[in-house]
Amino acid sequence: MKSIWTEEIEIRRRRELPGDMEAQAVVIGAGMAGILTAYYLKQAGIRAVVLEADRIGSGQTKNTTAKITSQHNLIYAGLIRTFGRRMAEHYAAANEAAIGEYERLIREKGIDCDFVRCPAYLYSRSGAELLKRETEAASSLGIKASFETECELPFPVAGVIRFGDQARFHPLKFLAEMSEGLEIYEQTRVLKVEGRRVETARGTVTAEHVVFAAHYPFINVPGYYFARMHQERSYVIGLEGAERPEGMYLGIDPGGLSFRTCGDYLLLGGGSHRTGVNPGRRTAAEMPSKQGAVTGCRYGMLRSRAGELYPGCREAFRWSAQDCMTLDGLPYIGRFSGRKPNWYVATGFGKWGMTSSMVSARILTAMISGRDCPEADIFSPQRHFTARAAKGLVVHGAYTVKGLAKHLLPSGNKEIIPNCPHMGCRLERNPEEESYDCPCHGSRFDREGHLMDGPAQTDCRKRE
């Protein structure tokens, strides 16, 4: 199941790491965050080597819906309440600036990547009070936000928040151009990091600064990111013959859908669930509708909703994405740990990977080059522990305990030994995508046991 982005472009291949070398910085991961970080480091006069386990953009970047927006669900009212106005302003300003920086790079470099400025909307079919409060909070932080009662969606809404001057683009066309001129080595999986030494099967890179930008940090200690994040999967279908809105839409109600135009297609998304939790189990949004019953799978739900909303439309693409979700809903961008002052991390982007990638690149480049970056406080992995984070830790811990306990039980799996090599949790079969997924930390494997998503670094063992 390839995304719409991979159908239109193939990024130029790079060679493997040729052997041991030294550099000022090494960036682990050649997705959007890694490439942008390496680009800005080079602009700052810092030699950065990028190491990629597979191909440029082959991880989560190729599966994004490619919205560039500061509208990150209902977030700003909570930020002001929990972290205070100053830090909330930093979050809003950093993400708004990220949109403008994408546009600047695209225009200056003449990158043909279908960049379009457009509004982004949050909508609700059941109530407007949360939207009104969020509108007031976002506006107070300097964002062009307004509450409205009419929109382009093919059903009535109680209200929408409109964020003006947001954007969408083709992420791989952009990445292909931005990766030119950078020192990138593909098919070079990092196996171990000790101090300034980054070890791969093809050689060791010794660097003053080490940046972890490979979606989910594979090193457990220090940092303990495995205890501070879980992963979620979400699903998208690309539709022909459906009405295409100018704006981008995201529903805040349970089972809400996302809508985003891409050329001649409408991208319809939804069905999020924790990775490793059986996606065949129906949610409230997937129960029988007035138009008849739907299947329990996520793609089935999206097809059914598409048929109801856009009679006669046709599915042309379908794919899924994996997102790192932090305990308090904010990314971890900054120093990896107080014990490793020369290590840096960019992870936990939630559903907002494109904007957060740009924010990460600018913050990490400032830190590495010794420049002041006031916005870094709200994203710091060492920020204060909130009540929401405490609740998230309890929930995440329960899944981990259950997954670890299950691995002691016998399994009927005849294909692979179904314990995740990351920390030993029992894998669960995902019939939606014919994979084995870890409910603890989100690693995924195909039916042959080959690694599909980390933080695991190795394949699962096949049964003899």
FILUMFI-160577 format. One record per residue (C-alpha): residue number from 1; residue in one letter; z, x, y. Coordinates in nm, 4 decimals. Layout:
<atoms>
ATOM	NUM	A	Z	X	Y
...
</atoms>
This chain:
<atoms>
ATOM	1	M	0.0000	0.0000	0.0000
ATOM	2	K	-0.1274	0.1948	0.2994
ATOM	3	S	-0.0443	0.1034	0.6563
ATOM	4	I	-0.3135	0.0109	0.9034
ATOM	5	W	-0.2642	0.3478	1.0752
ATOM	6	T	-0.3574	0.5579	0.7712
ATOM	7	E	-0.6846	0.3691	0.7256
ATOM	8	E	-0.8290	0.4984	1.0509
ATOM	9	I	-0.7438	0.8680	1.0663
ATOM	10	E	-0.6557	1.1687	0.8540
ATOM	11	I	-0.4660	1.4434	1.0324
ATOM	12	R	-0.5979	1.7959	0.9853
ATOM	13	R	-0.4290	1.9808	0.6994
ATOM	14	R	-0.2119	2.2878	0.7618
ATOM	15	R	-0.1380	2.5744	0.5247
ATOM	16	E	0.1866	2.6352	0.3392
ATOM	17	L	0.4513	2.8758	0.4704
ATOM	18	P	0.3052	3.2210	0.3910
ATOM	19	G	0.6428	3.3924	0.3370
ATOM	20	D	0.9568	3.5012	0.5170
ATOM	21	M	0.9514	3.4958	0.8984
ATOM	22	E	1.1692	3.4748	1.2071
ATOM	23	A	1.1452	3.2332	1.4999
ATOM	24	Q	1.3577	3.1142	1.7882
ATOM	25	A	1.3755	2.7634	1.6431
ATOM	26	V	1.2846	2.5895	1.3195
ATOM	27	V	1.2178	2.2157	1.3059
ATOM	28	I	1.2565	2.0434	0.9686
ATOM	29	G	1.0154	1.7497	0.9498
ATOM	30	A	0.6697	1.6889	1.0990
ATOM	31	G	0.7031	1.3229	1.1905
ATOM	32	M	0.6981	1.1980	1.5479
ATOM	33	A	1.0432	1.3350	1.6338
ATOM	34	G	0.9744	1.6771	1.4837
ATOM	35	I	0.6310	1.7217	1.6391
ATOM	36	L	0.7438	1.6116	1.9849
ATOM	37	T	1.0475	1.8406	1.9677
ATOM	38	A	0.8296	2.1379	1.8690
ATOM	39	Y	0.5853	2.0539	2.1495
ATOM	40	Y	0.8516	2.0471	2.4198
ATOM	41	L	1.0160	2.3619	2.2859
ATOM	42	K	0.6816	2.5392	2.3106
ATOM	43	Q	0.6427	2.4099	2.6669
ATOM	44	A	0.9847	2.5618	2.7408
ATOM	45	G	0.8684	2.8998	2.6097
ATOM	46	I	1.0559	2.8757	2.2784
ATOM	47	R	0.8701	2.9570	1.9571
ATOM	48	A	0.9330	2.6742	1.7113
ATOM	49	V	0.8203	2.6711	1.3477
ATOM	50	V	0.7811	2.3261	1.1883
ATOM	51	L	0.8375	2.2882	0.8131
ATOM	52	E	0.7061	1.9744	0.6422
ATOM	53	A	0.7640	1.8823	0.2767
ATOM	54	D	0.4377	1.6868	0.2570
ATOM	55	R	0.1861	1.6212	0.5351
ATOM	56	I	0.2176	1.5701	0.9108
ATOM	57	G	0.3188	1.2096	0.9747
ATOM	58	S	0.3441	1.1323	0.6026
ATOM	59	G	0.7020	1.0020	0.6195
ATOM	60	Q	0.8270	0.7083	0.8223
ATOM	61	T	0.5906	0.7657	1.1160
ATOM	62	K	0.2949	0.6322	0.9176
ATOM	63	N	0.4834	0.3098	0.8397
ATOM	64	T	0.6039	0.2164	1.1875
ATOM	65	T	0.4882	-0.0887	1.3802
ATOM	66	A	0.4473	0.1535	1.6722
ATOM	67	K	0.6248	-0.0326	1.9482
ATOM	68	I	0.7353	0.1867	2.2392
ATOM	69	T	1.0126	-0.0123	2.3986
ATOM	70	S	1.3599	-0.0043	2.5485
ATOM	71	Q	1.4204	-0.3520	2.4072
ATOM	72	H	1.6268	-0.2810	2.0972
ATOM	73	N	1.7390	-0.6268	1.9921
ATOM	74	L	2.0641	-0.7539	2.1511
ATOM	75	I	2.2139	-0.4198	2.2555
ATOM	76	Y	2.2857	-0.3834	2.6267
ATOM	77	A	2.5679	-0.6342	2.6691
ATOM	78	G	2.7449	-0.4683	2.3767
ATOM	79	L	2.6836	-0.1184	2.5126
ATOM	80	I	2.8414	-0.2033	2.8464
ATOM	81	R	3.1403	-0.3647	2.6755
ATOM	82	T	3.1965	-0.0830	2.4228
ATOM	83	F	3.0914	0.2371	2.5992
ATOM	84	G	3.1069	0.1440	2.9675
ATOM	85	R	2.8382	0.0992	3.2294
ATOM	86	R	2.7627	0.4684	3.2862
ATOM	87	M	2.6801	0.5414	2.9228
ATOM	88	A	2.4879	0.2144	2.8898
ATOM	89	E	2.2813	0.3191	3.1914
ATOM	90	H	2.2069	0.6493	3.0170
ATOM	91	Y	2.0776	0.4664	2.7090
ATOM	92	A	1.8559	0.2367	2.9145
ATOM	93	A	1.7249	0.5175	3.1350
ATOM	94	A	1.6451	0.7484	2.8417
ATOM	95	N	1.4441	0.4818	2.6617
ATOM	96	E	1.2638	0.3617	2.9735
ATOM	97	A	1.1750	0.7235	3.0530
ATOM	98	A	1.0422	0.7681	2.6990
ATOM	99	I	0.7805	0.4963	2.7572
ATOM	100	G	0.6640	0.6668	3.0750
ATOM	101	E	0.6532	1.0072	2.9078
ATOM	102	Y	0.4285	0.8802	2.6295
ATOM	103	E	0.1934	0.7413	2.8909
ATOM	104	R	0.1964	1.0671	3.0892
ATOM	105	L	0.1104	1.2779	2.7839
ATOM	106	I	-0.1636	1.0411	2.6724
ATOM	107	R	-0.3275	1.0361	3.0140
ATOM	108	E	-0.2956	1.4075	3.0868
ATOM	109	K	-0.4325	1.5062	2.7466
ATOM	110	G	-0.6908	1.2283	2.7290
ATOM	111	I	-0.5630	1.1085	2.3920
ATOM	112	D	-0.7535	0.8087	2.2555
ATOM	113	C	-0.4719	0.6306	2.0711
ATOM	114	D	-0.5031	0.2660	2.1781
ATOM	115	F	-0.2107	0.2917	2.4213
ATOM	116	V	-0.1515	-0.0429	2.5937
ATOM	117	R	0.1207	-0.1421	2.8372
ATOM	118	C	0.2470	-0.4880	2.7467
ATOM	119	P	0.5655	-0.6969	2.7659
ATOM	120	A	0.8185	-0.7068	2.4814
ATOM	121	Y	1.0133	-1.0244	2.4028
ATOM	122	L	1.3226	-1.1254	2.2126
ATOM	123	Y	1.3109	-1.4892	2.1094
ATOM	124	S	1.5419	-1.7488	1.9581
ATOM	125	R	1.4618	-2.0893	1.8172
ATOM	126	S	1.8242	-2.1991	1.7967
ATOM	127	G	2.0007	-2.1040	2.1201
ATOM	128	A	1.9623	-1.9305	2.4530
ATOM	129	E	2.3113	-1.8153	2.5546
ATOM	130	L	2.2943	-1.4750	2.3843
ATOM	131	L	1.9544	-1.4153	2.5394
ATOM	132	K	2.0791	-1.5060	2.8872
ATOM	133	R	2.3741	-1.2668	2.8582
ATOM	134	E	2.1483	-0.9894	2.7338
ATOM	135	T	1.9020	-1.0500	3.0174
ATOM	136	E	2.1811	-1.0177	3.2733
ATOM	137	A	2.3103	-0.6977	3.1118
ATOM	138	A	1.9664	-0.5333	3.0871
ATOM	139	S	1.8787	-0.6253	3.4449
ATOM	140	S	2.2041	-0.4772	3.5696
ATOM	141	L	2.1032	-0.1465	3.4070
ATOM	142	G	1.7718	-0.1301	3.5924
ATOM	143	I	1.5396	-0.2770	3.3280
ATOM	144	K	1.2737	-0.5314	3.4297
ATOM	145	A	1.4158	-0.8173	3.2236
ATOM	146	S	1.3837	-1.1918	3.2761
ATOM	147	F	1.4842	-1.5027	3.0825
ATOM	148	E	1.2038	-1.7516	3.0170
ATOM	149	T	1.1553	-2.0683	2.8136
ATOM	150	E	0.7836	-2.0466	2.7371
ATOM	151	C	0.5871	-1.7863	2.5406
ATOM	152	E	0.2738	-1.7298	2.3306
ATOM	153	L	0.4311	-1.7958	1.9896
ATOM	154	P	0.2910	-2.0839	1.7796
ATOM	155	F	0.6236	-2.2679	1.7642
ATOM	156	P	0.8835	-2.3923	2.0147
ATOM	157	V	1.1629	-2.1564	2.1221
ATOM	158	A	1.4980	-2.2094	2.2906
ATOM	159	G	1.4269	-1.9095	2.5113
ATOM	160	V	1.2948	-1.5544	2.5346
ATOM	161	I	1.3870	-1.2326	2.7147
ATOM	162	R	1.0852	-1.0627	2.8673
ATOM	163	F	1.0950	-0.6845	2.9165
ATOM	164	G	0.8055	-0.5788	3.1377
ATOM	165	D	0.5979	-0.2580	3.1169
ATOM	166	Q	0.6666	-0.1745	2.7527
ATOM	167	A	0.3899	-0.0350	2.5291
ATOM	168	R	0.2187	-0.0117	2.1918
ATOM	169	F	-0.0152	0.2534	2.0463
ATOM	170	H	-0.1692	0.4105	1.7346
ATOM	171	P	0.0965	0.6607	1.6232
ATOM	172	L	-0.1164	0.8808	1.3962
ATOM	173	K	-0.3991	0.9196	1.6491
ATOM	174	F	-0.1371	1.0336	1.8984
ATOM	175	L	0.0342	1.2611	1.6452
ATOM	176	A	-0.2936	1.4229	1.5418
ATOM	177	E	-0.3557	1.5411	1.8966
ATOM	178	M	0.0034	1.6402	1.9720
ATOM	179	S	0.0252	1.8547	1.6579
ATOM	180	E	-0.2657	2.0749	1.7652
ATOM	181	G	-0.1529	2.4146	1.8894
ATOM	182	L	0.1836	2.3966	1.7123
ATOM	183	E	0.2986	2.6255	1.4308
ATOM	184	I	0.3277	2.3823	1.1397
ATOM	185	Y	0.3518	2.4562	0.7673
ATOM	186	E	0.2877	2.1702	0.5249
ATOM	187	Q	0.3818	2.1366	0.1559
ATOM	188	T	0.6914	2.3417	0.2394
ATOM	189	R	1.0043	2.1526	0.1400
ATOM	190	V	1.3327	2.2881	0.2771
ATOM	191	L	1.5780	2.3415	-0.0088
ATOM	192	K	1.8805	2.4894	0.1621
ATOM	193	V	2.0094	2.5740	0.5091
ATOM	194	E	2.2833	2.8314	0.5527
ATOM	195	G	2.3684	2.9393	0.9046
ATOM	196	R	2.0447	3.0586	1.0617
ATOM	197	R	1.8548	3.0806	0.7306
ATOM	198	V	1.6271	2.7925	0.6273
ATOM	199	E	1.5192	2.8435	0.2668
ATOM	200	T	1.2096	2.6975	0.1013
ATOM	201	A	1.0345	2.7732	-0.2267
ATOM	202	R	0.7689	2.9564	-0.0235
ATOM	203	G	0.9919	3.1752	0.1890
ATOM	204	T	1.2800	3.1786	0.4343
ATOM	205	V	1.2657	3.1164	0.8079
ATOM	206	T	1.5467	3.2733	1.0080
ATOM	207	A	1.5996	3.1102	1.3450
ATOM	208	E	1.8572	3.0919	1.6219
ATOM	209	H	1.8275	2.7115	1.6357
ATOM	210	V	1.7787	2.4684	1.3447
ATOM	211	V	1.6640	2.1097	1.4091
ATOM	212	F	1.6978	1.8437	1.1377
ATOM	213	A	1.4253	1.5892	1.2183
ATOM	214	A	1.3338	1.4744	0.8667
ATOM	215	H	1.4486	1.1114	0.8963
ATOM	216	Y	1.7740	1.1477	0.6964
ATOM	217	P	1.9720	1.4758	0.6878
ATOM	218	F	1.9823	1.6056	0.3306
ATOM	219	I	2.2856	1.8298	0.3933
ATOM	220	N	2.6069	1.6407	0.3263
ATOM	221	V	2.8677	1.8782	0.4709
ATOM	222	P	2.9327	1.9240	0.7586
ATOM	223	G	2.8221	1.6150	0.9494
ATOM	224	Y	2.8900	1.3668	0.6681
ATOM	225	Y	2.5852	1.1615	0.7639
ATOM	226	F	2.5756	1.0126	0.4137
ATOM	227	A	2.8977	0.8275	0.5057
ATOM	228	R	2.7744	0.7290	0.8500
ATOM	229	M	2.4387	0.5673	0.7741
ATOM	230	H	2.2614	0.3424	0.5293
ATOM	231	Q	1.8906	0.2687	0.4991
ATOM	232	E	1.7001	-0.0577	0.5221
ATOM	233	R	1.3523	-0.1602	0.4170
ATOM	234	S	1.1355	-0.3997	0.6144
ATOM	235	Y	0.7902	-0.5410	0.5468
ATOM	236	V	0.4672	-0.5958	0.7421
ATOM	237	I	0.1387	-0.7717	0.6751
ATOM	238	G	-0.1735	-0.7316	0.8866
ATOM	239	L	-0.3568	-1.0604	0.9401
ATOM	240	E	-0.7178	-1.1378	1.0219
ATOM	241	G	-0.8003	-1.4700	1.1818
ATOM	242	A	-0.4574	-1.5171	1.3409
ATOM	243	E	-0.3918	-1.5734	1.7098
ATOM	244	R	-0.3063	-1.2404	1.8737
ATOM	245	P	-0.0425	-1.2449	2.1507
ATOM	246	E	-0.0481	-1.0104	2.4474
ATOM	247	G	0.3209	-0.9326	2.4112
ATOM	248	M	0.5339	-0.7996	2.1259
ATOM	249	Y	0.7943	-1.0401	1.9849
ATOM	250	L	1.1114	-1.0043	1.7782
ATOM	251	G	1.3295	-1.2922	1.6609
ATOM	252	I	1.7073	-1.2592	1.6899
ATOM	253	D	1.7869	-1.5507	1.4553
ATOM	254	P	1.8580	-1.4914	1.0842
ATOM	255	G	1.5204	-1.4510	0.9165
ATOM	256	G	1.3454	-1.3964	1.2500
ATOM	257	L	0.9973	-1.2436	1.2452
ATOM	258	S	0.8229	-0.9807	1.4559
ATOM	259	F	0.4733	-1.0200	1.6040
ATOM	260	R	0.2523	-0.7453	1.7422
ATOM	261	T	-0.1212	-0.7288	1.8105
ATOM	262	C	-0.3222	-0.4330	1.6773
ATOM	263	G	-0.6913	-0.4522	1.7656
ATOM	264	D	-0.8383	-0.7453	1.5733
ATOM	265	Y	-0.5223	-0.7903	1.3642
ATOM	266	L	-0.1833	-0.9501	1.4028
ATOM	267	L	0.1035	-0.7539	1.2504
ATOM	268	L	0.3664	-0.9927	1.1161
ATOM	269	G	0.6934	-0.8346	1.0063
ATOM	270	G	1.0279	-0.9314	0.8602
ATOM	271	G	1.2321	-0.9499	0.5420
ATOM	272	S	1.4680	-0.6583	0.6108
ATOM	273	H	1.7241	-0.5718	0.3441
ATOM	274	R	1.9468	-0.2817	0.2536
ATOM	275	T	1.7566	-0.0304	0.0429
ATOM	276	G	1.8613	-0.0623	-0.3201
ATOM	277	V	1.9797	-0.4215	-0.2863
ATOM	278	N	1.7536	-0.6442	-0.4950
ATOM	279	P	1.4766	-0.7687	-0.2626
ATOM	280	G	1.3851	-1.0363	-0.5131
ATOM	281	R	1.7007	-1.2298	-0.4237
ATOM	282	R	1.6030	-1.5016	-0.1791
ATOM	283	T	1.7593	-1.5181	0.1645
ATOM	284	A	1.8019	-1.8287	0.3785
ATOM	285	A	1.4760	-1.7476	0.5546
ATOM	286	E	1.2917	-1.7528	0.2228
ATOM	287	M	1.4156	-2.0877	0.0929
ATOM	288	P	1.1622	-2.3702	0.0508
ATOM	289	S	1.0149	-2.4887	0.3790
ATOM	290	K	0.8577	-2.8158	0.4807
ATOM	291	Q	0.5247	-2.6769	0.3639
ATOM	292	G	0.6532	-2.6115	0.0105
ATOM	293	A	0.8419	-2.3467	-0.1826
ATOM	294	V	0.7788	-1.9772	-0.1361
ATOM	295	T	0.8314	-1.6909	-0.3736
ATOM	296	G	1.1467	-1.4861	-0.3451
ATOM	297	C	0.9717	-1.1614	-0.2529
ATOM	298	R	0.9427	-1.0367	0.1035
ATOM	299	Y	0.5638	-1.0159	0.1061
ATOM	300	G	0.5510	-1.3651	-0.0415
ATOM	301	M	0.7738	-1.4928	0.2372
ATOM	302	L	0.5512	-1.3322	0.5029
ATOM	303	R	0.2341	-1.4739	0.3461
ATOM	304	S	0.3875	-1.8208	0.3328
ATOM	305	R	0.4995	-1.8064	0.6965
ATOM	306	A	0.1582	-1.6734	0.8002
ATOM	307	G	-0.0107	-1.9648	0.6263
ATOM	308	E	0.2154	-2.2130	0.8034
ATOM	309	L	0.1721	-2.0584	1.1474
ATOM	310	Y	-0.1935	-1.9540	1.1269
ATOM	311	P	-0.3845	-2.1743	0.8781
ATOM	312	G	-0.6921	-1.9962	0.7468
ATOM	313	C	-0.5711	-1.6428	0.8261
ATOM	314	R	-0.6240	-1.3643	0.5710
ATOM	315	E	-0.4033	-1.0705	0.4718
ATOM	316	A	-0.5881	-0.7417	0.5277
ATOM	317	F	-0.2998	-0.4927	0.5088
ATOM	318	R	0.0559	-0.4785	0.3831
ATOM	319	W	0.3142	-0.2044	0.3876
ATOM	320	S	0.6854	-0.1418	0.4223
ATOM	321	A	0.9061	0.0898	0.6248
ATOM	322	Q	1.2427	0.2572	0.5745
ATOM	323	D	1.4910	0.2818	0.8606
ATOM	324	C	1.8193	0.4731	0.8966
ATOM	325	M	2.0926	0.2465	1.0306
ATOM	326	T	2.4027	0.3998	1.1900
ATOM	327	L	2.7528	0.2547	1.1901
ATOM	328	D	2.7388	0.1463	1.5559
ATOM	329	G	2.3648	0.0829	1.5862
ATOM	330	L	2.2901	0.3875	1.8055
ATOM	331	P	2.0929	0.6979	1.7015
ATOM	332	Y	2.2592	1.0306	1.6287
ATOM	333	I	2.0879	1.2837	1.8555
ATOM	334	G	2.2500	1.6156	1.9407
ATOM	335	R	2.4565	1.8832	1.7700
ATOM	336	F	2.4680	1.8355	1.3940
ATOM	337	S	2.8388	1.9163	1.3826
ATOM	338	G	3.1023	2.0901	1.5895
ATOM	339	R	3.1181	2.3478	1.3097
ATOM	340	K	2.7474	2.4323	1.3437
ATOM	341	P	2.6729	2.4851	1.7136
ATOM	342	N	2.3178	2.6088	1.6460
ATOM	343	W	2.2226	2.3080	1.4306
ATOM	344	Y	2.0796	1.9899	1.5841
ATOM	345	V	1.9927	1.6482	1.4441
ATOM	346	A	1.7760	1.3462	1.5263
ATOM	347	T	1.8385	1.0533	1.2930
ATOM	348	G	1.9565	0.6927	1.2699
ATOM	349	F	1.6741	0.5467	1.4801
ATOM	350	G	1.7060	0.1987	1.3301
ATOM	351	K	1.3953	-0.0090	1.4008
ATOM	352	W	1.3074	0.1870	1.7140
ATOM	353	G	1.1688	0.5137	1.5812
ATOM	354	M	0.8874	0.5734	1.8267
ATOM	355	T	1.0988	0.5446	2.1417
ATOM	356	S	1.3914	0.7285	1.9829
ATOM	357	S	1.1611	1.0129	1.8746
ATOM	358	M	1.0691	1.0822	2.2360
ATOM	359	V	1.4311	1.0514	2.3472
ATOM	360	S	1.5312	1.2975	2.0738
ATOM	361	A	1.2676	1.5525	2.1637
ATOM	362	R	1.3679	1.5572	2.5295
ATOM	363	I	1.7428	1.5740	2.4628
ATOM	364	L	1.7219	1.8436	2.1941
ATOM	365	T	1.4828	2.0557	2.3989
ATOM	366	A	1.7210	2.0394	2.6943
ATOM	367	M	2.0168	2.1404	2.4769
ATOM	368	I	1.8335	2.4265	2.3068
ATOM	369	S	1.6942	2.5620	2.6331
ATOM	370	G	2.0334	2.5373	2.8056
ATOM	371	R	1.9455	2.2631	3.0536
ATOM	372	D	2.1785	1.9822	3.1580
ATOM	373	C	2.1066	1.6435	2.9978
ATOM	374	P	2.3432	1.3679	3.1161
ATOM	375	E	2.1836	1.1075	2.8858
ATOM	376	A	2.2932	1.3012	2.5769
ATOM	377	D	2.6453	1.1528	2.5821
ATOM	378	I	2.5588	0.8075	2.4458
ATOM	379	F	2.3523	0.9563	2.1608
ATOM	380	S	2.5936	1.2336	2.0598
ATOM	381	P	2.6816	1.2363	1.6877
ATOM	382	Q	3.0348	1.3195	1.8033
ATOM	383	R	3.0726	1.0104	2.0260
ATOM	384	H	3.3902	0.8052	1.9939
ATOM	385	F	3.4419	0.5829	1.6906
ATOM	386	T	3.4087	0.2129	1.7773
ATOM	387	A	3.5420	-0.1037	1.6140
ATOM	388	R	3.1858	-0.1873	1.5064
ATOM	389	A	3.1549	0.1562	1.3461
ATOM	390	A	3.4836	0.1049	1.1607
ATOM	391	K	3.3586	-0.2247	1.0196
ATOM	392	G	3.0282	-0.0637	0.9214
ATOM	393	L	3.2118	0.2181	0.7466
ATOM	394	V	3.4028	-0.0297	0.5294
ATOM	395	V	3.0865	-0.2154	0.4301
ATOM	396	H	2.8915	0.1041	0.3636
ATOM	397	G	3.1810	0.2476	0.1653
ATOM	398	A	3.1896	-0.0600	-0.0588
ATOM	399	Y	2.8229	-0.0165	-0.1511
ATOM	400	T	2.8820	0.3519	-0.2226
ATOM	401	V	3.1832	0.2863	-0.4467
ATOM	402	K	2.9890	0.0215	-0.6374
ATOM	403	G	2.6877	0.2481	-0.6809
ATOM	404	L	2.8984	0.5412	-0.7992
ATOM	405	A	3.0933	0.3239	-1.0407
ATOM	406	K	2.7759	0.1792	-1.1899
ATOM	407	H	2.6428	0.5192	-1.2875
ATOM	408	L	2.9092	0.5386	-1.5578
ATOM	409	L	2.7742	0.2235	-1.7242
ATOM	410	P	2.4925	0.2255	-1.9812
ATOM	411	S	2.1452	0.1489	-1.8494
ATOM	412	G	1.8484	-0.0212	-2.0083
ATOM	413	N	1.6096	0.1900	-1.8024
ATOM	414	K	1.3578	0.3404	-2.0446
ATOM	415	E	1.1607	0.5381	-1.7883
ATOM	416	I	1.4036	0.7641	-1.6001
ATOM	417	I	1.7715	0.8569	-1.5996
ATOM	418	P	1.8652	0.6119	-1.3233
ATOM	419	N	2.1251	0.8100	-1.1306
ATOM	420	C	2.0267	0.9389	-0.7880
ATOM	421	P	2.0273	1.3211	-0.7786
ATOM	422	H	2.1648	1.3086	-0.4230
ATOM	423	M	2.5200	1.1992	-0.5080
ATOM	424	G	2.4929	1.0231	-0.8425
ATOM	425	C	2.4733	0.6554	-0.7438
ATOM	426	R	2.3036	0.4168	-0.9862
ATOM	427	L	1.9484	0.3331	-0.8815
ATOM	428	E	1.8311	-0.0268	-0.8642
ATOM	429	R	1.4806	-0.1411	-0.9492
ATOM	430	N	1.2771	-0.2762	-0.6574
ATOM	431	P	1.0174	-0.5091	-0.8154
ATOM	432	E	0.8565	-0.5590	-0.4745
ATOM	433	E	0.7279	-0.2020	-0.4713
ATOM	434	E	0.7792	-0.0878	-0.8324
ATOM	435	S	1.0293	0.1748	-0.7287
ATOM	436	Y	1.3883	0.2737	-0.8050
ATOM	437	D	1.6058	0.2661	-0.4923
ATOM	438	C	1.9548	0.3974	-0.4188
ATOM	439	P	2.1868	0.1342	-0.2632
ATOM	440	C	2.4262	0.4043	-0.1414
ATOM	441	H	2.2080	0.6239	0.0795
ATOM	442	G	1.8525	0.4940	0.0418
ATOM	443	S	1.6716	0.7551	-0.1675
ATOM	444	R	1.3706	0.6111	-0.3526
ATOM	445	F	1.1730	0.7145	-0.6604
ATOM	446	D	0.8577	0.5872	-0.8293
ATOM	447	R	0.8568	0.4707	-1.1909
ATOM	448	E	0.7883	0.8268	-1.3045
ATOM	449	G	1.0950	0.9507	-1.1184
ATOM	450	H	0.9057	1.1265	-0.8386
ATOM	451	L	1.0887	1.1386	-0.5055
ATOM	452	M	0.9513	0.8976	-0.2432
ATOM	453	D	1.2249	0.8958	0.0245
ATOM	454	G	1.5341	1.1107	0.0881
ATOM	455	P	1.8060	1.2185	0.1400
ATOM	456	A	1.7625	1.3280	-0.2244
ATOM	457	Q	1.5676	1.6527	-0.2461
ATOM	458	T	1.4594	1.6464	-0.6108
ATOM	459	D	1.2938	1.4076	-0.8552
ATOM	460	C	1.4874	1.2005	-1.1071
ATOM	461	R	1.4840	1.3290	-1.4629
ATOM	462	K	1.2634	1.1370	-1.7032
ATOM	463	R	1.4084	1.0203	-2.0323
ATOM	464	E	1.3204	1.2366	-2.3323
</atoms>
